[in-house]
Amino acid sequence: MSFPSAIAVFCGSKPGHDPRQIEAAVTLGREMAKRQIRLVYGGGRVGLMGAVADAVQEGGGHVTGIIPDFLMQREVGNSKVDVLEVTSNMHTRKHRMFELADAFVSLGGGLGTLDETIEIITWKQLRLHQKPIIVISIDGYWDVLKSATKSFTDAGFAYASDADLFTVVASVDAAFEVLDQL
């Protein structure tokens, strides 16, 4: 695979309590713009979603937001992005993000971010794609994902190779090191 031209970023619609999470979102967005990588994301204007989208646009990059109609008000749909697609439901949103992306990066977030991350990992496990999935674990935030995968394997519910379906890194720089090796 060549270096991705579009990355779907899964992240929170809230900023979280740790300012390093927002810093990571801004750094990711700036680096994507610098490398001319299009952002595909959940379409919100707030939280980490808004931070990464703003940073991409401020750097001259292209942003495509995908948001279900029922979340337009709750996640404050971002009308400033280059393209804002409004879908009828969450499943269509996730599938559309999958279609548009060459790779996936997860930042901090809650249950929605976890859902998106797990679903795209599962699709890879089912061989529906071979796109890279990188989880940026600021200060160990996503270590629980690695631990859960190990627990599944240890309990006989997963293959050891399932841990290779995604890469957990500690920083945005490390994420791009992984992508640079593609």
C-alpha atoms as a printed R data frame, in Angstrom:
    type eleno elety resid chain resno       x       y      z
1   ATOM     1    CA   MET     A     1   0.000   0.000  0.000
2   ATOM     2    CA   SER     A     2   1.165   3.529 -0.722
3   ATOM     3    CA   PHE     A     3   0.924   6.389  1.729
4   ATOM     4    CA   PRO     A     4  -2.758   7.207  2.388
5   ATOM     5    CA   SER     A     5  -4.367  10.156  0.634
6   ATOM     6    CA   ALA     A     6  -7.311  10.154  3.071
7   ATOM     7    CA   ILE     A     7  -7.444   9.159  6.727
8   ATOM     8    CA   ALA     A     8 -10.620   8.608  8.709
9   ATOM     9    CA   VAL     A     9 -10.112   9.892 12.225
10  ATOM    10    CA   PHE     A    10 -12.287   8.565 15.019
11  ATOM    11    CA   CYS     A    11 -12.318  10.767 18.114
12  ATOM    12    CA   GLY     A    12 -14.479  12.346 20.774
13  ATOM    13    CA   SER     A    13 -17.119  15.006 20.344
14  ATOM    14    CA   LYS     A    14 -15.993  16.205 23.773
15  ATOM    15    CA   PRO     A    15 -12.539  17.643 24.523
16  ATOM    16    CA   GLY     A    16 -11.828  15.438 27.534
17  ATOM    17    CA   HIS     A    17 -10.071  16.613 30.687
18  ATOM    18    CA   ASP     A    18  -6.477  16.085 29.541
19  ATOM    19    CA   PRO     A    19  -5.257  18.972 27.355
20  ATOM    20    CA   ARG     A    20  -2.767  16.588 25.723
21  ATOM    21    CA   GLN     A    21  -5.706  14.963 23.931
22  ATOM    22    CA   ILE     A    22  -6.618  18.256 22.234
23  ATOM    23    CA   GLU     A    23  -2.931  18.869 21.497
24  ATOM    24    CA   ALA     A    24  -2.742  15.471 19.787
25  ATOM    25    CA   ALA     A    25  -5.827  16.261 17.693
26  ATOM    26    CA   VAL     A    26  -4.361  19.604 16.600
27  ATOM    27    CA   THR     A    27  -0.956  18.058 15.870
28  ATOM    28    CA   LEU     A    28  -2.586  15.278 13.837
29  ATOM    29    CA   GLY     A    29  -4.604  17.792 11.834
30  ATOM    30    CA   ARG     A    30  -1.602  20.008 11.150
31  ATOM    31    CA   GLU     A    31   0.503  17.057 10.042
32  ATOM    32    CA   MET     A    32  -2.261  15.780  7.768
33  ATOM    33    CA   ALA     A    33  -2.555  19.197  6.123
34  ATOM    34    CA   LYS     A    34   1.218  19.440  5.725
35  ATOM    35    CA   ARG     A    35   1.272  16.025  4.037
36  ATOM    36    CA   GLN     A    36  -1.817  16.844  1.945
37  ATOM    37    CA   ILE     A    37  -3.822  13.989  3.488
38  ATOM    38    CA   ARG     A    38  -7.572  14.534  3.388
39  ATOM    39    CA   LEU     A    39  -9.410  14.237  6.702
40  ATOM    40    CA   VAL     A    40 -12.556  12.126  6.815
41  ATOM    41    CA   TYR     A    41 -14.231  12.401 10.203
42  ATOM    42    CA   GLY     A    42 -17.527  12.420 12.071
43  ATOM    43    CA   GLY     A    43 -18.529  15.927 11.009
44  ATOM    44    CA   GLY     A    44 -18.747  17.599 14.420
45  ATOM    45    CA   ARG     A    45 -17.579  21.116 15.232
46  ATOM    46    CA   VAL     A    46 -16.852  20.454 18.917
47  ATOM    47    CA   GLY     A    47 -14.443  18.415 21.018
48  ATOM    48    CA   LEU     A    48 -11.524  16.555 19.494
49  ATOM    49    CA   MET     A    49 -13.482  16.285 16.243
50  ATOM    50    CA   GLY     A    50 -13.631  20.053 15.892
51  ATOM    51    CA   ALA     A    51  -9.983  20.445 16.884
52  ATOM    52    CA   VAL     A    52  -8.644  18.042 14.255
53  ATOM    53    CA   ALA     A    53 -10.907  19.475 11.524
54  ATOM    54    CA   ASP     A    54  -9.954  23.074 12.341
55  ATOM    55    CA   ALA     A    55  -6.246  22.207 12.314
56  ATOM    56    CA   VAL     A    56  -6.501  20.520  8.912
57  ATOM    57    CA   GLN     A    57  -8.349  23.485  7.440
58  ATOM    58    CA   GLU     A    58  -6.053  26.064  9.051
59  ATOM    59    CA   GLY     A    59  -3.154  24.206  7.401
60  ATOM    60    CA   GLY     A    60  -4.824  24.426  3.997
61  ATOM    61    CA   GLY     A    61  -6.002  20.802  3.962
62  ATOM    62    CA   HIS     A    62  -9.275  19.255  2.824
63  ATOM    63    CA   VAL     A    63 -11.926  18.063  5.285
64  ATOM    64    CA   THR     A    64 -14.893  15.789  4.655
65  ATOM    65    CA   GLY     A    65 -17.345  15.396  7.522
66  ATOM    66    CA   ILE     A    66 -19.887  12.585  7.681
67  ATOM    67    CA   ILE     A    67 -22.654  13.064 10.235
68  ATOM    68    CA   PRO     A    68 -26.058  11.469 10.775
69  ATOM    69    CA   ASP     A    69 -28.989  13.852 10.658
70  ATOM    70    CA   PHE     A    70 -29.959  13.202 14.285
71  ATOM    71    CA   LEU     A    71 -26.488  14.311 15.452
72  ATOM    72    CA   MET     A    72 -26.412  17.574 13.503
73  ATOM    73    CA   GLN     A    73 -27.520  19.522 16.582
74  ATOM    74    CA   ARG     A    74 -26.026  17.330 19.313
75  ATOM    75    CA   GLU     A    75 -22.509  17.264 17.845
76  ATOM    76    CA   VAL     A    76 -22.940  20.660 16.223
77  ATOM    77    CA   GLY     A    77 -22.484  19.735 12.563
78  ATOM    78    CA   ASN     A    78 -19.513  21.594 11.098
79  ATOM    79    CA   SER     A    79 -20.744  23.678  8.180
80  ATOM    80    CA   LYS     A    80 -17.230  25.136  7.670
81  ATOM    81    CA   VAL     A    81 -15.754  21.908  6.274
82  ATOM    82    CA   ASP     A    82 -15.140  21.418  2.553
83  ATOM    83    CA   VAL     A    83 -17.748  18.657  2.299
84  ATOM    84    CA   LEU     A    84 -20.381  17.791  4.897
85  ATOM    85    CA   GLU     A    85 -22.387  14.677  4.115
86  ATOM    86    CA   VAL     A    86 -25.496  14.127  6.217
87  ATOM    87    CA   THR     A    87 -26.508  10.476  6.490
88  ATOM    88    CA   SER     A    88 -29.707   8.870  7.735
89  ATOM    89    CA   ASN     A    89 -28.046   6.770 10.466
90  ATOM    90    CA   MET     A    90 -24.829   5.769 12.211
91  ATOM    91    CA   HIS     A    91 -24.273   2.641 10.138
92  ATOM    92    CA   THR     A    92 -24.324   4.649  6.912
93  ATOM    93    CA   ARG     A    93 -21.957   7.204  8.476
94  ATOM    94    CA   LYS     A    94 -19.406   4.534  9.411
95  ATOM    95    CA   HIS     A    95 -19.662   2.793  6.061
96  ATOM    96    CA   ARG     A    96 -19.215   6.077  4.193
97  ATOM    97    CA   MET     A    97 -16.147   6.940  6.269
98  ATOM    98    CA   PHE     A    98 -14.791   3.478  5.470
99  ATOM    99    CA   GLU     A    99 -15.356   4.010  1.737
100 ATOM   100    CA   LEU     A   100 -13.548   7.356  1.666
101 ATOM   101    CA   ALA     A   101 -10.510   6.433  3.795
102 ATOM   102    CA   ASP     A   102  -7.238   4.697  2.975
103 ATOM   103    CA   ALA     A   103  -6.325   4.378  6.674
104 ATOM   104    CA   PHE     A   104  -7.868   4.889 10.109
105 ATOM   105    CA   VAL     A   105  -6.571   6.721 13.167
106 ATOM   106    CA   SER     A   106  -8.275   6.779 16.546
107 ATOM   107    CA   LEU     A   107  -7.655   9.487 19.117
108 ATOM   108    CA   GLY     A   108  -9.222   9.797 22.557
109 ATOM   109    CA   GLY     A   109 -12.964   9.471 22.847
110 ATOM   110    CA   GLY     A   110 -15.792   7.646 24.529
111 ATOM   111    CA   LEU     A   111 -18.192   4.891 23.584
112 ATOM   112    CA   GLY     A   112 -18.782   6.212 20.062
113 ATOM   113    CA   THR     A   113 -15.067   6.302 19.320
114 ATOM   114    CA   LEU     A   114 -14.677   2.840 20.797
115 ATOM   115    CA   ASP     A   115 -17.568   1.575 18.642
116 ATOM   116    CA   GLU     A   116 -16.061   3.015 15.454
117 ATOM   117    CA   THR     A   117 -12.608   1.676 16.275
118 ATOM   118    CA   ILE     A   118 -13.815  -1.821 17.159
119 ATOM   119    CA   GLU     A   119 -16.038  -2.016 14.090
120 ATOM   120    CA   ILE     A   120 -13.234  -1.115 11.689
121 ATOM   121    CA   ILE     A   121 -10.906  -3.596 13.436
122 ATOM   122    CA   THR     A   122 -13.588  -6.278 13.154
123 ATOM   123    CA   TRP     A   123 -14.066  -5.554  9.451
124 ATOM   124    CA   LYS     A   124 -10.320  -6.063  9.020
125 ATOM   125    CA   GLN     A   125 -10.466  -9.305 11.012
126 ATOM   126    CA   LEU     A   126 -13.234 -10.471  8.644
127 ATOM   127    CA   ARG     A   127 -10.965  -9.550  5.698
128 ATOM   128    CA   LEU     A   128 -13.319  -6.863  4.402
129 ATOM   129    CA   HIS     A   129 -10.279  -4.580  4.103
130 ATOM   130    CA   GLN     A   130  -6.533  -4.447  4.685
131 ATOM   131    CA   LYS     A   131  -6.262  -0.748  5.496
132 ATOM   132    CA   PRO     A   132  -3.977   0.315  8.344
133 ATOM   133    CA   ILE     A   133  -5.579   1.080 11.709
134 ATOM   134    CA   ILE     A   134  -3.570   3.153 14.175
135 ATOM   135    CA   VAL     A   135  -4.701   3.950 17.695
136 ATOM   136    CA   ILE     A   136  -2.949   6.914 19.302
137 ATOM   137    CA   SER     A   137  -2.805   6.199 23.023
138 ATOM   138    CA   ILE     A   138  -1.905   9.490 24.684
139 ATOM   139    CA   ASP     A   139  -0.569   8.720 28.180
140 ATOM   140    CA   GLY     A   140  -1.783   5.128 27.851
141 ATOM   141    CA   TYR     A   141  -5.423   6.072 27.210
142 ATOM   142    CA   TRP     A   142  -6.029   3.145 24.827
143 ATOM   143    CA   ASP     A   143  -3.898   0.574 26.670
144 ATOM   144    CA   VAL     A   144  -7.200  -0.993 27.711
145 ATOM   145    CA   LEU     A   145  -7.753  -1.950 24.059
146 ATOM   146    CA   LYS     A   146  -4.482  -3.875 23.995
147 ATOM   147    CA   SER     A   147  -5.327  -5.491 27.341
148 ATOM   148    CA   ALA     A   148  -8.810  -6.482 26.176
149 ATOM   149    CA   THR     A   149  -7.415  -8.074 23.022
150 ATOM   150    CA   LYS     A   150  -4.924 -10.054 25.111
151 ATOM   151    CA   SER     A   151  -7.714 -11.140 27.464
152 ATOM   152    CA   PHE     A   152  -9.803 -12.334 24.509
153 ATOM   153    CA   THR     A   153  -6.845 -14.347 23.248
154 ATOM   154    CA   ASP     A   154  -5.983 -15.745 26.682
155 ATOM   155    CA   ALA     A   155  -9.608 -16.849 27.151
156 ATOM   156    CA   GLY     A   156  -9.652 -18.593 23.770
157 ATOM   157    CA   PHE     A   157 -12.066 -16.170 22.069
158 ATOM   158    CA   ALA     A   158  -9.540 -14.609 19.706
159 ATOM   159    CA   TYR     A   159  -6.435 -15.544 17.771
160 ATOM   160    CA   ALA     A   160  -3.066 -14.157 18.835
161 ATOM   161    CA   SER     A   161  -2.842 -12.614 15.349
162 ATOM   162    CA   ASP     A   162  -5.860 -10.412 16.152
163 ATOM   163    CA   ALA     A   163  -3.477  -8.155 18.070
164 ATOM   164    CA   ASP     A   164  -1.820  -7.407 14.713
165 ATOM   165    CA   LEU     A   165  -5.017  -5.998 13.203
166 ATOM   166    CA   PHE     A   166  -4.251  -2.570 14.670
167 ATOM   167    CA   THR     A   167  -1.213  -0.676 15.911
168 ATOM   168    CA   VAL     A   168  -1.195   1.236 19.186
169 ATOM   169    CA   VAL     A   169   1.277   4.112 19.387
170 ATOM   170    CA   ALA     A   170   1.957   6.771 22.009
171 ATOM   171    CA   SER     A   171   2.042   9.877 19.811
172 ATOM   172    CA   VAL     A   172   1.077  11.476 16.530
173 ATOM   173    CA   ASP     A   173   4.719  11.312 15.416
174 ATOM   174    CA   ALA     A   174   4.743   7.564 16.032
175 ATOM   175    CA   ALA     A   175   1.541   7.196 14.008
176 ATOM   176    CA   PHE     A   176   3.177   8.847 11.014
177 ATOM   177    CA   GLU     A   177   6.267   6.673 11.454
178 ATOM   178    CA   VAL     A   178   3.979   3.666 11.014
179 ATOM   179    CA   LEU     A   179   2.284   5.226  7.983
180 ATOM   180    CA   ASP     A   180   5.670   6.158  6.482
181 ATOM   181    CA   GLN     A   181   6.559   2.458  6.433
182 ATOM   182    CA   LEU     A   182   3.596   1.520  4.227
